[in-house]
């Protein structure tokens, strides 16, 4: 009986000692993308362009990616890509951005995107439609 008690105590001591050899948690640093605020030139002349983008298959993967790429261009004041209507609406500084540059930016995102119907406008089509509803 004494032998069983000694073996049980030895086993418990061994288990207790093994639990004290804890490893420290690994610390990892993760870089977080921060959004930069673009400063717009108050003296710039802004133009508005609309164009159709064919080849988009989804709102998040296609339209949102294209919108982000155009928005990040130097000289672009605003950009909206509407997946449902396939319409891109961009307001830009015409001294820094051209319609050709907008088209190149879209087609560089992926080869499947085709830009057509590029035109400059005074007001965006979807804004006029939304204002007519209200």
TORDOKOL-728985 format. One record per residue (C-alpha): residue in one letter; chain; x, y, z. Coordinates in pm, 1 decimal, padded with zeros to 6 digits, always signed. Example, Ala and Ser with C-alpha at 12.3 -4.5 7.8 and 13.67 -1.06 7.14 Angstrom:
<rs>
<"A"; "A"; <+01230.0; -00450.0; +00780.0>>
<"S"; "A"; <+01367.0; -00106.0; +00714.0>>
</rs>
This chain:
<rs>
<"X"; "A"; <+00000.0; +00000.0; +00000.0>>
<"X"; "A"; <+00288.7; +00228.8; +00084.6>>
<"X"; "A"; <+00436.7; +00161.7; -00259.0>>
<"X"; "A"; <+00114.0; +00270.0; -00432.6>>
<"X"; "A"; <+00109.9; +00596.6; -00237.4>>
<"X"; "A"; <+00473.3; +00668.1; -00328.6>>
<"X"; "A"; <+00408.4; +00592.0; -00696.7>>
<"X"; "A"; <+00095.6; +00810.5; -00696.9>>
<"X"; "A"; <+00284.2; +01100.4; -00534.9>>
<"X"; "A"; <+00573.3; +01057.1; -00779.7>>
<"X"; "A"; <+00331.1; +01059.4; -01073.5>>
<"X"; "A"; <+00152.0; +01372.2; -00946.6>>
<"X"; "A"; <+00486.1; +01548.1; -00887.6>>
<"X"; "A"; <+00596.9; +01460.0; -01239.7>>
<"X"; "A"; <+00271.7; +01595.3; -01388.3>>
<"X"; "A"; <+00293.1; +01912.0; -01179.4>>
<"X"; "A"; <+00651.6; +01978.8; -01284.3>>
<"X"; "A"; <+00571.3; +01931.0; -01651.9>>
<"X"; "A"; <+00291.7; +02187.7; -01630.8>>
<"X"; "A"; <+00533.1; +02452.0; -01503.4>>
<"X"; "A"; <+00739.4; +02438.0; -01822.8>>
<"X"; "A"; <+00499.4; +02669.8; -02002.3>>
<"X"; "A"; <+00612.7; +02824.3; -02326.0>>
<"X"; "A"; <+00572.8; +03196.0; -02374.1>>
<"X"; "A"; <+00321.1; +03298.5; -02639.3>>
<"X"; "A"; <+00464.6; +03407.1; -02972.6>>
<"X"; "A"; <+00418.8; +03777.1; -03045.3>>
<"X"; "A"; <+00354.6; +03869.8; -03407.3>>
<"X"; "A"; <+00338.0; +04218.0; -03555.0>>
<"X"; "A"; <+00075.5; +04275.4; -03821.9>>
<"X"; "A"; <+00084.4; +04578.0; -04047.9>>
<"X"; "A"; <-00249.7; +04748.7; -04086.1>>
<"X"; "A"; <-00324.5; +04946.8; -04399.0>>
<"X"; "A"; <-00416.7; +05301.5; -04310.7>>
<"X"; "A"; <-00623.8; +05520.5; -04534.0>>
<"X"; "A"; <-00451.6; +05837.2; -04644.6>>
<"X"; "A"; <-00646.5; +06154.1; -04697.5>>
<"X"; "A"; <-00583.5; +06310.7; -05037.0>>
<"X"; "A"; <-00548.0; +06683.4; -05053.7>>
<"X"; "A"; <-00738.5; +06831.4; -05345.0>>
<"X"; "A"; <-00612.3; +07131.6; -05533.7>>
<"X"; "A"; <-00860.5; +07415.0; -05466.1>>
<"X"; "A"; <-00754.2; +07585.8; -05790.8>>
<"X"; "A"; <-00805.3; +07280.1; -06009.6>>
<"X"; "A"; <-01066.0; +07254.7; -06280.4>>
<"X"; "A"; <-01263.4; +06937.4; -06227.4>>
<"X"; "A"; <-01439.0; +06745.4; -06501.9>>
<"X"; "A"; <-01682.4; +06455.3; -06479.3>>
<"X"; "A"; <-01665.1; +06145.1; -06692.1>>
<"X"; "A"; <-01895.9; +05849.0; -06729.8>>
<"X"; "A"; <-01822.4; +05521.8; -06900.9>>
<"X"; "A"; <-01940.5; +05162.6; -06922.0>>
<"X"; "A"; <-01726.9; +04877.4; -06786.8>>
<"X"; "A"; <-01807.3; +04536.5; -06933.1>>
<"X"; "A"; <-01666.6; +04215.2; -06787.8>>
<"X"; "A"; <-01748.1; +04272.6; -06420.3>>
<"X"; "A"; <-01891.6; +03962.7; -06252.5>>
<"X"; "A"; <-01949.7; +04083.4; -05896.0>>
<"X"; "A"; <-01991.9; +04392.0; -05678.1>>
<"X"; "A"; <-01712.9; +04333.5; -05426.8>>
<"X"; "A"; <-01439.5; +04166.7; -05630.1>>
<"X"; "A"; <-01481.7; +04364.4; -05951.4>>
<"X"; "A"; <-01668.4; +04691.6; -05908.2>>
<"X"; "A"; <-01520.7; +04774.7; -05567.1>>
<"X"; "A"; <-01166.4; +04693.3; -05681.3>>
<"X"; "A"; <-01197.5; +04911.5; -05991.6>>
<"X"; "A"; <-01351.3; +05192.9; -05786.3>>
<"X"; "A"; <-01062.8; +05176.8; -05537.3>>
<"X"; "A"; <-00799.0; +05182.0; -05814.3>>
<"X"; "A"; <-00958.0; +05486.5; -05979.8>>
<"X"; "A"; <-01009.9; +05664.3; -05644.5>>
<"X"; "A"; <-00641.6; +05622.9; -05559.6>>
<"X"; "A"; <-00527.4; +05795.5; -05878.6>>
<"X"; "A"; <-00363.8; +06132.6; -05827.3>>
<"X"; "A"; <-00605.7; +06403.5; -05936.6>>
<"X"; "A"; <-00923.5; +06200.0; -05887.9>>
<"X"; "A"; <-01170.6; +06377.3; -05660.7>>
<"X"; "A"; <-01432.7; +06100.1; -05650.9>>
<"X"; "A"; <-01512.8; +05772.3; -05820.8>>
<"X"; "A"; <-01815.1; +05545.1; -05810.4>>
<"X"; "A"; <-01859.0; +05220.3; -05998.4>>
<"X"; "A"; <-02216.4; +05093.0; -06008.5>>
<"X"; "A"; <-02215.4; +04717.5; -06069.4>>
<"X"; "A"; <-02583.3; +04692.0; -06164.1>>
<"X"; "A"; <-02565.8; +04950.7; -06442.8>>
<"X"; "A"; <-02196.8; +04877.8; -06526.7>>
<"X"; "A"; <-02147.2; +05255.1; -06502.9>>
<"X"; "A"; <-01836.2; +05430.2; -06372.0>>
<"X"; "A"; <-01866.1; +05795.0; -06267.9>>
<"X"; "A"; <-01543.0; +05983.5; -06201.5>>
<"X"; "A"; <-01474.9; +06343.4; -06106.6>>
<"X"; "A"; <-01114.7; +06440.2; -06176.2>>
<"X"; "A"; <-00866.6; +06724.3; -06219.4>>
<"X"; "A"; <-00840.9; +06751.5; -06596.3>>
<"X"; "A"; <-00483.5; +06883.2; -06568.4>>
<"X"; "A"; <-00369.7; +06553.7; -06408.8>>
<"X"; "A"; <-00611.2; +06290.5; -06542.2>>
<"X"; "A"; <-00740.6; +06218.7; -06890.4>>
<"X"; "A"; <-01018.0; +05986.7; -07008.4>>
<"X"; "A"; <-00748.8; +05769.9; -07170.9>>
<"X"; "A"; <-00568.8; +05737.4; -06837.7>>
<"X"; "A"; <-00895.0; +05635.6; -06669.3>>
<"X"; "A"; <-00949.5; +05366.4; -06932.9>>
<"X"; "A"; <-00592.0; +05238.4; -06894.1>>
<"X"; "A"; <-00632.2; +05218.3; -06516.5>>
<"X"; "A"; <-00946.3; +05004.6; -06550.4>>
<"X"; "A"; <-00798.8; +04767.6; -06808.7>>
<"X"; "A"; <-00482.3; +04723.9; -06599.9>>
<"X"; "A"; <-00690.6; +04586.4; -06311.1>>
<"X"; "A"; <-00774.4; +04282.2; -06527.2>>
<"X"; "A"; <-00772.9; +04197.8; -06896.4>>
<"X"; "A"; <-01142.8; +04105.5; -06888.4>>
<"X"; "A"; <-01262.4; +04462.3; -06830.4>>
<"X"; "A"; <-01363.2; +04655.7; -07139.4>>
<"X"; "A"; <-01431.3; +05029.1; -07124.9>>
<"X"; "A"; <-01678.5; +05182.3; -07369.8>>
<"X"; "A"; <-01893.9; +05491.6; -07407.5>>
<"X"; "A"; <-01645.0; +05729.9; -07242.8>>
<"X"; "A"; <-01799.6; +06078.7; -07223.4>>
<"X"; "A"; <-01764.1; +06394.2; -07020.0>>
<"X"; "A"; <-02081.9; +06512.2; -06850.0>>
<"X"; "A"; <-02207.0; +06806.1; -06645.9>>
<"X"; "A"; <-02393.8; +06578.0; -06402.2>>
<"X"; "A"; <-02379.5; +06203.3; -06349.0>>
<"X"; "A"; <-02669.0; +06000.1; -06492.2>>
<"X"; "A"; <-02742.5; +05813.3; -06170.4>>
<"X"; "A"; <-02750.4; +06138.4; -05969.1>>
<"X"; "A"; <-03012.6; +06280.8; -06205.6>>
<"X"; "A"; <-03219.5; +05962.1; -06172.0>>
<"X"; "A"; <-03193.1; +05963.8; -05789.9>>
<"X"; "A"; <-03288.9; +06332.2; -05773.1>>
<"X"; "A"; <-03591.8; +06269.2; -05995.9>>
<"X"; "A"; <-03715.7; +05998.1; -05757.7>>
<"X"; "A"; <-03698.0; +06218.2; -05446.1>>
</rs>
